[in-house]
């Protein structure tokens, strides 16, 4: 059986591209790659991805000011790029198989 890995109890990260969260990002990319590969092998023409980056209150904020620690738009844009690249990888693999 493939080792899927574990992570702490679902922590919210301010920005998944930060180097201190690389291990968590890699783990999630591995899970998403497996899911997309499975869907492609079953003939799925599309997949839906919903990132869970939310506004302050859900996103980390600075003490005393309650200001968000990251730009929510930038975080979601960055994550969309990562998932888009992953989907391209799966599509290219599927076409070449």
Buried (B, 14 or more C-beta within 10 A) or exposed (E): EEEEEEEEEEEEBBBBBEEEBEEBBEBBBBEBBEBBBEBBEEEEEEBEBEBEBEEEEEBEBEEEEEEBEBEBEEBEEBBEEBBEEBBEEBEEEEEEE
